[in-house]
Amino acid sequence: MSPTHQHLEHKVLRFSSLLAAAFAVGGLVIGILLGSIVIVFDGVYSLVSLLLTLLSLATAKVIHAPRDAHFPNGRAVLEPLVIAIKGAVIMGVVIYSMYSAVQALFSGGVSLNIGVASGFALVNILGCAYAWKKIQVMSKSHQSGLMDAEAKQWKMDTILSVAVGAGFLMAWAITHTTFAQYAVYADPVMMLLISGYFIKVPLEMMVGSGRELLQMSPNEELVEEVQQSVDAIDQTHNVTLSSVLKVGPELRIELSVKPQANRVMASDELHRMKAALNRTLAKVPLDVKLTVNMAS
């Protein structure tokens, strides 16, 4: 990864951590004062996001360090490991919030100052949407698993804030009907609905990063793109694709080359073949690591 890409990654993570800190403090204070499960969840989620962003920032600083005896294959594997941890922690927060919402439903609901709660929700919607779009724009020129995970976190927080705002608006409307006594159930019901949607995102994060940690084959589109690039090489010798692995920011490609009968592959031929493949794969927003094995 280029120094410019690394600088951008650090900049995005620092920006995300500062906003997460502000939303965490605001959500926890307002949520506790109002007694709202949803707002407390929003604050806890922002706090968790802050801690996980700091973890990502620390990881981004060491992931590009040179290989050594402890990491002979490099530190790229730290990226999916961090994403798996982030997914697992977010999953835990969501499950605990679902449990709290069920408890509130069976204990008579939650009475709220809907006006204050709605105002906080509006501020959250604007702030989270700004963070989500800002990170998307900042990371548009370079792809990174860590930056993508940050964008997903803020996307989830934006959706949460919109759902919270809509729920409080509905609760306010209910208070002006003959069903006003049921307005106290709006907060826990919102939490259950939001949790049901949210649980999919950390699950996808854990599955995707788990596949990389287990060195499973990446998505079919990426493998097909690499295969087409290999096929496009002007092959004087028989070149076959042995394996394709995506590990964090790296795309590890292993080729097998079988020279034609009674011919020896010169080093300059091998160099040209590698250069041609790297050119065709330049459009892939990953750090290509190419290994060539000579078949007998």
NULO-440078 format. One record per residue (C-alpha): x negated, y, z; residue number from 1; residue in three letters. Coordinates in Angstrom, 3 decimals. Layout:
REM residues N
+----------+----------+----------+-----+---------+
!     east !    north !       up ! num ! residuo !
+----------+----------+----------+-----+---------+
!        X !        Y !        Z ! NUM !     ALA !
...
+----------+----------+----------+-----+---------+
END
This chain:
REM residues 296
+----------+----------+----------+-----+---------+
!     east !    north !       up ! num ! residuo !
+----------+----------+----------+-----+---------+
!    0.000 !    0.000 !    0.000 !   1 !     MET !
!   -1.333 !    3.408 !   -0.983 !   2 !     SER !
!   -2.186 !    6.080 !    1.639 !   3 !     PRO !
!    0.678 !    8.203 !    0.256 !   4 !     THR !
!    3.129 !    5.336 !    0.796 !   5 !     HIS !
!    1.823 !    4.774 !    4.326 !   6 !     GLN !
!    2.143 !    8.495 !    5.130 !   7 !     HIS !
!    5.729 !    8.496 !    3.837 !   8 !     LEU !
!    6.594 !    5.422 !    5.892 !   9 !     GLU !
!    5.236 !    7.040 !    9.066 !  10 !     HIS !
!    7.088 !   10.279 !    8.284 !  11 !     LYS !
!   10.420 !    8.466 !    7.830 !  12 !     VAL !
!    9.978 !    6.506 !   11.058 !  13 !     LEU !
!    9.055 !    9.619 !   13.063 !  14 !     ARG !
!   12.058 !   11.495 !   11.663 !  15 !     PHE !
!   14.340 !    8.568 !   12.547 !  16 !     SER !
!   12.969 !    8.261 !   16.086 !  17 !     SER !
!   13.534 !   11.956 !   16.890 !  18 !     LEU !
!   17.162 !   11.864 !   15.726 !  19 !     LEU !
!   17.796 !    8.548 !   17.484 !  20 !     ALA !
!   16.538 !   10.062 !   20.754 !  21 !     ALA !
!   18.946 !   12.995 !   20.458 !  22 !     ALA !
!   21.945 !   10.779 !   19.679 !  23 !     PHE !
!   21.037 !    8.299 !   22.422 !  24 !     ALA !
!   21.014 !   10.968 !   25.141 !  25 !     VAL !
!   24.204 !   12.613 !   23.854 !  26 !     GLY !
!   26.107 !    9.352 !   23.454 !  27 !     GLY !
!   25.194 !    7.971 !   26.862 !  28 !     LEU !
!   25.978 !   11.207 !   28.734 !  29 !     VAL !
!   29.309 !   11.896 !   26.991 !  30 !     ILE !
!   30.332 !    8.228 !   26.984 !  31 !     GLY !
!   29.706 !    7.771 !   30.706 !  32 !     ILE !
!   31.469 !   11.048 !   31.586 !  33 !     LEU !
!   34.531 !   10.108 !   29.512 !  34 !     LEU !
!   34.449 !    6.415 !   30.369 !  35 !     GLY !
!   34.585 !    5.461 !   26.681 !  36 !     SER !
!   33.255 !    2.015 !   25.727 !  37 !     ILE !
!   32.872 !    3.040 !   22.095 !  38 !     VAL !
!   30.896 !    6.214 !   22.814 !  39 !     ILE !
!   28.679 !    4.414 !   25.334 !  40 !     VAL !
!   28.087 !    1.731 !   22.691 !  41 !     PHE !
!   27.129 !    4.455 !   20.229 !  42 !     ASP !
!   24.644 !    5.874 !   22.733 !  43 !     GLY !
!   23.223 !    2.456 !   23.583 !  44 !     VAL !
!   22.943 !    1.629 !   19.890 !  45 !     TYR !
!   21.056 !    4.891 !   19.299 !  46 !     SER !
!   18.778 !    4.142 !   22.265 !  47 !     LEU !
!   18.075 !    0.653 !   20.931 !  48 !     VAL !
!   17.486 !    2.164 !   17.489 !  49 !     SER !
!   14.958 !    4.560 !   19.029 !  50 !     LEU !
!   13.047 !    1.780 !   20.776 !  51 !     LEU !
!   13.083 !   -0.365 !   17.645 !  52 !     LEU !
!   11.988 !    2.563 !   15.484 !  53 !     THR !
!    9.034 !    3.151 !   17.808 !  54 !     LEU !
!    8.233 !   -0.551 !   17.416 !  55 !     LEU !
!    8.415 !   -0.154 !   13.633 !  56 !     SER !
!    6.191 !    2.923 !   13.798 !  57 !     LEU !
!    3.567 !    1.042 !   15.808 !  58 !     ALA !
!    3.787 !   -1.877 !   13.393 !  59 !     THR !
!    3.434 !    0.391 !   10.350 !  60 !     ALA !
!    0.142 !    1.681 !   11.752 !  61 !     LYS !
!   -1.433 !   -1.783 !   12.051 !  62 !     VAL !
!    0.229 !   -3.694 !    9.225 !  63 !     ILE !
!   -2.154 !   -2.278 !    6.606 !  64 !     HIS !
!   -5.340 !   -2.901 !    8.564 !  65 !     ALA !
!   -7.998 !   -5.061 !    6.838 !  66 !     PRO !
!   -7.848 !   -8.822 !    7.236 !  67 !     ARG !
!   -9.926 !  -10.309 !   10.030 !  68 !     ASP !
!  -10.489 !  -13.597 !   11.841 !  69 !     ALA !
!   -7.187 !  -13.243 !   13.729 !  70 !     HIS !
!   -5.182 !  -12.391 !   10.581 !  71 !     PHE !
!   -6.960 !  -14.130 !    7.677 !  72 !     PRO !
!   -3.882 !  -13.636 !    5.468 !  73 !     ASN !
!   -3.334 !  -10.026 !    6.506 !  74 !     GLY !
!   -0.702 !   -8.470 !    8.765 !  75 !     ARG !
!    2.178 !   -8.289 !    6.260 !  76 !     ALA !
!    4.030 !  -10.931 !    8.277 !  77 !     VAL !
!    4.503 !   -8.362 !   11.064 !  78 !     LEU !
!    7.127 !   -6.549 !    8.968 !  79 !     GLU !
!    9.683 !   -9.414 !    8.766 !  80 !     PRO !
!    8.900 !  -10.252 !   12.395 !  81 !     LEU !
!    9.831 !   -6.717 !   13.503 !  82 !     VAL !
!   12.967 !   -6.745 !   11.327 !  83 !     ILE !
!   14.004 !  -10.090 !   12.850 !  84 !     ALA !
!   13.553 !   -8.623 !   16.349 !  85 !     ILE !
!   15.575 !   -5.547 !   15.404 !  86 !     LYS !
!   18.380 !   -7.718 !   14.037 !  87 !     GLY !
!   18.431 !   -9.907 !   17.153 !  88 !     ALA !
!   18.542 !   -6.916 !   19.527 !  89 !     VAL !
!   21.305 !   -5.188 !   17.559 !  90 !     ILE !
!   23.235 !   -8.464 !   17.526 !  91 !     MET !
!   22.924 !   -8.646 !   21.324 !  92 !     GLY !
!   24.235 !   -5.077 !   21.729 !  93 !     VAL !
!   27.207 !   -5.821 !   19.465 !  94 !     VAL !
!   28.120 !   -9.055 !   21.286 !  95 !     ILE !
!   27.893 !   -7.387 !   24.712 !  96 !     TYR !
!   30.097 !   -4.522 !   23.505 !  97 !     SER !
!   32.694 !   -7.014 !   22.264 !  98 !     MET !
!   32.686 !   -8.615 !   25.716 !  99 !     TYR !
!   33.147 !   -5.207 !   27.403 ! 100 !     SER !
!   36.038 !   -4.371 !   25.071 ! 101 !     ALA !
!   37.838 !   -7.632 !   25.871 ! 102 !     VAL !
!   37.406 !   -6.949 !   29.583 ! 103 !     GLN !
!   38.871 !   -3.439 !   29.147 ! 104 !     ALA !
!   41.875 !   -4.805 !   27.252 ! 105 !     LEU !
!   42.738 !   -7.187 !   30.065 ! 106 !     PHE !
!   42.180 !   -4.551 !   32.762 ! 107 !     SER !
!   44.654 !   -1.984 !   31.430 ! 108 !     GLY !
!   42.689 !   -0.088 !   28.772 ! 109 !     GLY !
!   40.697 !    3.151 !   29.021 ! 110 !     VAL !
!   42.124 !    6.630 !   29.600 ! 111 !     SER !
!   40.208 !    9.303 !   27.644 ! 112 !     LEU !
!   40.009 !   13.029 !   27.041 ! 113 !     ASN !
!   40.687 !   12.535 !   23.336 ! 114 !     ILE !
!   39.894 !   16.137 !   22.382 ! 115 !     GLY !
!   36.332 !   15.999 !   23.749 ! 116 !     VAL !
!   35.825 !   12.491 !   22.403 ! 117 !     ALA !
!   36.963 !   13.538 !   18.925 ! 118 !     SER !
!   34.611 !   16.521 !   18.927 ! 119 !     GLY !
!   31.689 !   14.285 !   19.817 ! 120 !     PHE !
!   32.685 !   11.834 !   17.088 ! 121 !     ALA !
!   32.692 !   14.632 !   14.490 ! 122 !     LEU !
!   29.191 !   15.755 !   15.490 ! 123 !     VAL !
!   28.018 !   12.136 !   15.281 ! 124 !     ASN !
!   29.537 !   11.627 !   11.828 ! 125 !     ILE !
!   27.737 !   14.656 !   10.415 ! 126 !     LEU !
!   24.436 !   13.907 !   12.143 ! 127 !     GLY !
!   24.297 !   10.203 !   11.315 ! 128 !     CYS !
!   25.349 !   10.722 !    7.698 ! 129 !     ALA !
!   22.611 !   13.327 !    7.338 ! 130 !     TYR !
!   19.988 !   10.947 !    8.795 ! 131 !     ALA !
!   21.129 !    8.055 !    6.590 ! 132 !     TRP !
!   21.042 !   10.067 !    3.360 ! 133 !     LYS !
!   17.811 !   11.854 !    4.305 ! 134 !     LYS !
!   15.992 !    8.559 !    4.859 ! 135 !     ILE !
!   17.386 !    7.168 !    1.597 ! 136 !     GLN !
!   16.066 !   10.199 !   -0.308 ! 137 !     VAL !
!   12.694 !   10.149 !    1.474 ! 138 !     MET !
!   12.146 !    6.445 !    0.767 ! 139 !     SER !
!   13.489 !    6.483 !   -2.807 ! 140 !     LYS !
!   10.055 !    6.605 !   -4.443 ! 141 !     SER !
!    8.595 !    3.742 !   -2.385 ! 142 !     HIS !
!   10.228 !    0.540 !   -1.175 ! 143 !     GLN !
!    9.479 !   -0.662 !    2.341 ! 144 !     SER !
!   11.203 !   -3.222 !    4.517 ! 145 !     GLY !
!   10.737 !   -1.016 !    7.574 ! 146 !     LEU !
!   12.236 !    2.061 !    5.875 ! 147 !     MET !
!   15.073 !   -0.060 !    4.487 ! 148 !     ASP !
!   15.831 !   -1.334 !    7.999 ! 149 !     ALA !
!   15.937 !    2.269 !    9.266 ! 150 !     GLU !
!   18.395 !    3.232 !    6.523 ! 151 !     ALA !
!   20.591 !    0.257 !    7.447 ! 152 !     LYS !
!   20.556 !    1.269 !   11.114 ! 153 !     GLN !
!   21.709 !    4.806 !   10.291 ! 154 !     TRP !
!   24.293 !    3.489 !    7.832 ! 155 !     LYS !
!   25.730 !    1.351 !   10.636 ! 156 !     MET !
!   25.715 !    4.347 !   12.991 ! 157 !     ASP !
!   27.494 !    6.493 !   10.370 ! 158 !     THR !
!   30.194 !    3.856 !    9.863 ! 159 !     ILE !
!   30.535 !    3.526 !   13.630 ! 160 !     LEU !
!   30.984 !    7.285 !   14.026 ! 161 !     SER !
!   33.607 !    7.435 !   11.258 ! 162 !     VAL !
!   35.501 !    4.521 !   12.810 ! 163 !     ALA !
!   35.321 !    6.151 !   16.243 ! 164 !     VAL !
!   36.601 !    9.473 !   14.882 ! 165 !     GLY !
!   39.459 !    7.769 !   13.040 ! 166 !     ALA !
!   40.333 !    5.774 !   16.139 ! 167 !     GLY !
!   40.462 !    8.829 !   18.375 ! 168 !     PHE !
!   42.625 !   10.608 !   15.789 ! 169 !     LEU !
!   45.027 !    7.651 !   15.816 ! 170 !     MET !
!   45.014 !    7.625 !   19.624 ! 171 !     ALA !
!   45.884 !   11.328 !   19.658 ! 172 !     TRP !
!   48.758 !   10.663 !   17.231 ! 173 !     ALA !
!   50.059 !    7.813 !   19.413 ! 174 !     ILE !
!   50.217 !   10.113 !   22.451 ! 175 !     THR !
!   52.863 !   12.154 !   20.605 ! 176 !     HIS !
!   55.143 !    9.168 !   20.021 ! 177 !     THR !
!   57.278 !    6.895 !   22.165 ! 178 !     THR !
!   54.293 !    4.510 !   22.316 ! 179 !     PHE !
!   52.110 !    6.969 !   24.223 ! 180 !     ALA !
!   51.488 !    4.415 !   26.994 ! 181 !     GLN !
!   49.515 !    2.266 !   24.554 ! 182 !     TYR !
!   46.971 !    4.993 !   23.744 ! 183 !     ALA !
!   44.729 !    3.667 !   26.542 ! 184 !     VAL !
!   44.061 !    0.564 !   24.433 ! 185 !     TYR !
!   42.703 !    2.531 !   21.476 ! 186 !     ALA !
!   39.124 !    2.604 !   22.779 ! 187 !     ASP !
!   38.647 !   -1.169 !   23.379 ! 188 !     PRO !
!   40.561 !   -2.084 !   20.205 ! 189 !     VAL !
!   38.273 !    0.205 !   18.203 ! 190 !     MET !
!   35.265 !   -1.468 !   19.800 ! 191 !     MET !
!   36.480 !   -4.930 !   18.811 ! 192 !     LEU !
!   37.171 !   -3.889 !   15.217 ! 193 !     LEU !
!   33.818 !   -2.143 !   14.879 ! 194 !     ILE !
!   31.952 !   -5.087 !   16.398 ! 195 !     SER !
!   33.621 !   -7.488 !   13.978 ! 196 !     GLY !
!   32.260 !   -5.451 !   11.079 ! 197 !     TYR !
!   28.852 !   -4.682 !   12.588 ! 198 !     PHE !
!   27.907 !   -8.246 !   13.400 ! 199 !     ILE !
!   27.328 !   -8.965 !    9.701 ! 200 !     LYS !
!   24.454 !   -6.473 !    9.306 ! 201 !     VAL !
!   22.069 !   -7.768 !   12.019 ! 202 !     PRO !
!   22.885 !  -11.303 !   10.881 ! 203 !     LEU !
!   21.746 !  -10.441 !    7.343 ! 204 !     GLU !
!   18.603 !   -8.798 !    8.738 ! 205 !     MET !
!   17.705 !  -11.929 !   10.724 ! 206 !     MET !
!   18.428 !  -14.324 !    7.850 ! 207 !     VAL !
!   16.400 !  -12.290 !    5.343 ! 208 !     GLY !
!   13.392 !  -11.832 !    7.628 ! 209 !     SER !
!   13.650 !  -15.448 !    8.787 ! 210 !     GLY !
!   13.295 !  -16.640 !    5.198 ! 211 !     ARG !
!   10.097 !  -14.621 !    4.856 ! 212 !     GLU !
!    8.685 !  -15.873 !    8.160 ! 213 !     LEU !
!    9.385 !  -19.460 !    7.101 ! 214 !     LEU !
!    7.798 !  -18.713 !    3.712 ! 215 !     GLN !
!   10.911 !  -19.668 !    1.805 ! 216 !     MET !
!   11.419 !  -18.671 !   -1.816 ! 217 !     SER !
!   12.655 !  -15.071 !   -2.311 ! 218 !     PRO !
!   15.830 !  -14.192 !   -4.206 ! 219 !     ASN !
!   16.282 !  -15.711 !   -7.661 ! 220 !     GLU !
!   16.159 !  -12.331 !   -9.435 ! 221 !     GLU !
!   12.653 !  -11.613 !   -8.120 ! 222 !     LEU !
!   11.383 !  -15.103 !   -9.004 ! 223 !     VAL !
!   12.854 !  -14.794 !  -12.508 ! 224 !     GLU !
!   11.182 !  -11.406 !  -12.983 ! 225 !     GLU !
!    7.804 !  -12.885 !  -12.048 ! 226 !     VAL !
!    8.372 !  -15.893 !  -14.326 ! 227 !     GLN !
!    9.179 !  -13.611 !  -17.270 ! 228 !     GLN !
!    5.995 !  -11.637 !  -16.597 ! 229 !     SER !
!    3.945 !  -14.846 !  -16.615 ! 230 !     VAL !
!    5.623 !  -15.994 !  -19.850 ! 231 !     ASP !
!    4.830 !  -12.626 !  -21.463 ! 232 !     ALA !
!    1.079 !  -13.116 !  -21.068 ! 233 !     ILE !
!   -0.761 !  -13.978 !  -24.268 ! 234 !     ASP !
!   -1.750 !  -17.428 !  -23.088 ! 235 !     GLN !
!   -4.813 !  -18.954 !  -24.670 ! 236 !     THR !
!   -4.690 !  -21.417 !  -21.806 ! 237 !     HIS !
!   -1.755 !  -23.133 !  -20.112 ! 238 !     ASN !
!   -0.629 !  -20.850 !  -17.258 ! 239 !     VAL !
!    2.154 !  -21.978 !  -14.935 ! 240 !     THR !
!    3.766 !  -20.286 !  -11.947 ! 241 !     LEU !
!    3.039 !  -22.360 !   -8.829 ! 242 !     SER !
!    4.747 !  -20.272 !   -6.146 ! 243 !     SER !
!    6.237 !  -16.863 !   -5.342 ! 244 !     VAL !
!    6.504 !  -15.614 !   -1.769 ! 245 !     LEU !
!    7.640 !  -12.264 !   -0.420 ! 246 !     LYS !
!    6.054 !  -11.466 !    2.943 ! 247 !     VAL !
!    6.922 !   -7.996 !    4.182 ! 248 !     GLY !
!    5.536 !   -5.453 !    1.689 ! 249 !     PRO !
!    3.558 !   -8.107 !   -0.188 ! 250 !     GLU !
!    4.527 !  -10.262 !   -3.152 ! 251 !     LEU !
!    2.232 !  -13.290 !   -3.156 ! 252 !     ARG !
!    1.996 !  -15.055 !   -6.512 ! 253 !     ILE !
!    0.068 !  -18.242 !   -7.128 ! 254 !     GLU !
!   -0.740 !  -19.345 !  -10.669 ! 255 !     LEU !
!   -2.183 !  -22.558 !  -12.019 ! 256 !     SER !
!   -4.372 !  -22.309 !  -15.134 ! 257 !     VAL !
!   -5.268 !  -25.358 !  -17.190 ! 258 !     LYS !
!   -7.889 !  -24.635 !  -19.887 ! 259 !     PRO !
!   -7.424 !  -26.184 !  -23.280 ! 260 !     GLN !
!   -9.316 !  -29.375 !  -24.041 ! 261 !     ALA !
!  -13.066 !  -28.930 !  -24.495 ! 262 !     ASN !
!  -12.852 !  -25.257 !  -23.494 ! 263 !     ARG !
!  -14.086 !  -23.433 !  -20.432 ! 264 !     VAL !
!  -12.271 !  -20.352 !  -19.301 ! 265 !     MET !
!  -14.647 !  -17.410 !  -19.184 ! 266 !     ALA !
!  -14.516 !  -14.993 !  -16.264 ! 267 !     SER !
!  -13.579 !  -12.080 !  -18.547 ! 268 !     ASP !
!  -10.588 !  -14.075 !  -19.857 ! 269 !     GLU !
!   -9.405 !  -14.647 !  -16.299 ! 270 !     LEU !
!   -9.867 !  -10.960 !  -15.519 ! 271 !     HIS !
!   -7.842 !   -9.908 !  -18.576 ! 272 !     ARG !
!   -5.059 !  -12.346 !  -17.689 ! 273 !     MET !
!   -4.828 !  -10.975 !  -14.133 ! 274 !     LYS !
!   -4.849 !   -7.390 !  -15.407 ! 275 !     ALA !
!   -2.055 !   -8.161 !  -17.898 ! 276 !     ALA !
!    0.104 !   -9.745 !  -15.215 ! 277 !     LEU !
!   -0.476 !   -6.865 !  -12.805 ! 278 !     ASN !
!    0.582 !   -4.397 !  -15.513 ! 279 !     ARG !
!    3.838 !   -6.248 !  -16.191 ! 280 !     THR !
!    4.582 !   -6.452 !  -12.459 ! 281 !     LEU !
!    3.807 !   -2.778 !  -11.797 ! 282 !     ALA !
!    7.550 !   -2.013 !  -11.804 ! 283 !     LYS !
!    8.069 !   -4.309 !   -8.793 ! 284 !     VAL !
!    7.990 !   -2.039 !   -5.690 ! 285 !     PRO !
!    5.792 !   -4.458 !   -3.742 ! 286 !     LEU !
!    2.077 !   -4.970 !   -3.200 ! 287 !     ASP !
!    1.265 !   -7.842 !   -5.598 ! 288 !     VAL !
!   -1.301 !  -10.369 !   -4.340 ! 289 !     LYS !
!   -2.321 !  -12.700 !   -7.148 ! 290 !     LEU !
!   -4.069 !  -16.038 !   -6.667 ! 291 !     THR !
!   -5.219 !  -18.133 !   -9.621 ! 292 !     VAL !
!   -6.121 !  -21.800 !   -9.277 ! 293 !     ASN !
!   -7.935 !  -23.708 !  -12.010 ! 294 !     MET !
!   -6.226 !  -27.013 !  -12.775 ! 295 !     ALA !
!   -8.281 !  -29.965 !  -13.930 ! 296 !     SER !
+----------+----------+----------+-----+---------+
END
